[in-house]
């Protein structure tokens, strides 16, 4: 899984909402569809994209397949963000100075 695949998967607002819902705990596709105006095949397609990106894993429980956030995908995202974390303090400091100047 590459960082590009992860960000491409999360670029879709429906997939982001599905991922956020799964962050609250494992669910099957029927439970996940609650509140979404999408068909079962569309939900399956979104889950497939999230699985392919390494963000979601599945576990069969009887006749249901439960989906949950896969921590390995989150690690990949965190590594990508860590490369840019060094730039944040300088940008925040610059913003703070700009806002201070604007107040005067």
ABEGO torsion letter per residue (X at the ends): XBAAAAAAAAABAAAAAAAAAAAAEBBBAAAAABGBBBBAAAAAAAAAAAAAAGABBBBBBEABBBBBBBAAAAAAAAAAAAAAAAAAAAAAAAAAAAAAAAAX
